[in-house]
Amino acid sequence: MRHKKAVTFRQTTRPRKTHRALWTASMLALACLWLPYRAPARQIQFELVLAGGRVIDPASGLDSVRNVGVSGGTIRAISAARLSGLKTIDVSGLVVAPGFIDLHSHGQDPENYAAKAMDGVTTALELEIGASDVDAWYAERSGKSLINYGVSVGQVPLRIDLMHDPGGFLPTGDAAHKPATADEVARLRAGIERGLKRGALAVGFGIAYTPAASHWEIEEMFRAAAVYGASCHVHMRYAGGKEPETSIAALEEVIADSAMTGAPLHVVHISSMGLRDTGRLLQIIAEARSHGIDITTECYPYTAAMTSLGSALFDEGWQERLGIGYHELQWVETGERLTAETFLRLRRMPGSVILHLIPEEVVRVAVSSPLTMIASDGVLSGGKGHPRSSGSYCRVLGRYVREEKALTLIEALKKMTIMPAERLQRRAPMMKKKGRIEIGADADITIFDPGTVSDRATYDKPADYSIGIKYVLVGGTAVVFDGKLRSDVMPGAAIRAPIE
Ligand SMILES: [Zn+2]
């Protein structure tokens, strides 16, 4: 085979002169292609020009003052020369970056989209838990969304439906605690395949919330994902370091699933799973990647997690597993810290707790690792929730980039833009036009003041919007203008894989 290929190559190789002529010709052709964008840019009138900003595009490494021309929802010009626009916004002194892409956003309604936009997010995706009925999920948001939205098909909601679990977002009954029969595993797998045929972006897993799901059941879901080239976004089986149910063992399980089946793997909120072993989990991910496993991960920049108190996470033994006690739990509705008595009473009620369990140095390790994307895992409901919903992106830019210098600005932006776009673009080609400031890319653009950008949301006031985000464009339409939210526009579009 090798010999044959070499011969073919020699036969098709042209003499040197022809080669050079061809090269020159193709360079000329390329130059001509560039001309419409470069030379006459002054004559073209764009719908909108962003003038004089510091354009940072982590995909290409560009970090320079440029003018950006936008028409028809698309970036049409990026130029050091002046551009003419029907409308021009002076963005000098501000950073012009690709709109942020959140791969893990449970909040998928107007309240949450508003908070996300003010935090610089132009695309918010629910990929961890996902939906069981993908068509219905997209239909609910069509034409009514401030920012772009999308969903995975989820093993958790499929299990909830199949086993008629009484829980809401997360299971509290059979879906958590009953092993599936062979027939039920087949029906779950069929549900995953149905969702993927309907354009679900990925496959979602909350294994810690369905502890009765066998290793074989999870493998079957990975096999279905592999057929459709869908990444598996996994909340792993275990957190913490108590053997044998450690976050390391949990990571080994899903790396094995990915290696066996070929389905890409994305491990969600690495720091709240790894806790003090987070550095080791990151090392394992780097090692698996170096041997060709397609595995990525994400984190949020906070020392607390949040989840339903009724979920399987708080089954017998949780204190030992997570290394915390009642006092580290904070009831979201009232902000009160729990006791043994209130824990028992509130566990029977619907509602969430904030878990103060991640050491600050672990957060810094996760945020600054080149392996992690930033993803919020957030959801607000009536102004209540975890500050990560409203503040994740600006907290990284303000606290970890500007104040602590734990990473550079372009490194941070990479985690918010091109990395999440690339995670999804093989399955969803429309993501090739997101996460970039380049000609032909969608005009999803976030413009902020690097000197003031900061989160303001706290555990007491989780819905307080971030500051320093000056303009946010979604498909060329401003949803944040001069630092103020616009609620009279709905440019958000569905982010979806091709429907079969
Ligand atoms: Zn989770």
Boltz pocket constraint, residues with backbone or C-beta under 6 A from the ligand:
constraints:
  - pocket:
      binder: B
      contacts: [[A, 128], [A, 235], [A, 268], [A, 269], [A, 377]]
      max_distance: 6.0
